[in-house]
Amino acid sequence: MKNDVQIKEINSADLRWLHFPKEDVFFTTQEKRKRATRIQAIQTNKTPVHITFQDVEGAKCVQAVVKKHSGDNLTLHGCPAIPVHRILRVDQY
């Protein structure tokens, strides 16, 4: 992801209104593996994480606690899921 891209921070409750394309945001297997490793590392913690993802409008980020990871989706506490294939980055606080 380029450094000059504007990333809009949203409230986790607003996730329900977003639309996600079916295509993955990453092209290489290495990038996909790195994302999977980060998600595996945070799914057992009940601490807030910062998730950067891309919907049809562009890059967005949200701060939330991960409730569960079910293969294709990352479900956040108290709101809908984010498709894993649309996640650009996951950072723990």
N, C-alpha and C positions, 0 to 999 in steps of 0.2 A: 504494500500500500504506500502511495506517495505521501511525503510529509506535508505537502501543500493542500491536501484534501481536508475540507471542513467536516468535522464530525459533530453531529448534533446530539447533545445529551438529552435523554428523555426519561420520564417517570416510568417505572415498571408497570403501572396500571395502564399506560398507553400502548403497551405491546399488543393488546387485543385488537387494535385498529390497523396494525401493519400487515402488509402483504409481502410474502417472500417468494422469489423465483425458485424454480426447481434446480437451477444450475448451481454448482459449487463455486464458491468465491476463489478457491485455490485450484491450480492446474496440476501441480506436481505432487507426486506421492510423498515426497519429503515434507512439504508444507502440511499436507493432510495428517501425516503421522505426528508432526510437531503439535498440531492442534489437538489431536486425540490424547497425546501425552499430558498436555496442560489441563484438559478437561478431566482426565482420570485423577490428576493430582488434587484438583479442587473439589471433586464431588463428595469426598468423605468429610470435608470441613463444613461446619455450619456458620462460617464467617462470611461477611459480604465480599463479593467479587465485582470487578469492573469488567464488563463484557462489551467488546466492540464487534458489531455485526453490520451486515448490509441488507437492506430491504430494497424494494423497487425504486425508492426515492434516493437512496444513497447510504452512506455510512452513518451509523448512529451508535451511541453507547448508553449503557444502563448499569446502575449499581444495584445489586440484589444478592440474596442468599439463594444458592442452588438447592432445590428440593430433591431432584433426582435427575439422573441421566438414563434415558431409555433408548440407547442406540442412535436413533435418528433425531431426537429432541433433547433439549436441555430445559427442564421445567424449573421455573423460578418460584420461590415461595410467594404464594398469594396472587399469582398471575399466570397467563398462558405460557406456552413453551416457545423457545427460539429453535428453529431447525439448526442442527449442528453444521450442516453444509453451508450455512450463511454466516457462521461465526468467523471473524477475522483474528480475534485476540481475546484471551482471558487472562486477567491479572488479579492476583490475590493481594489484599491489603496487609 
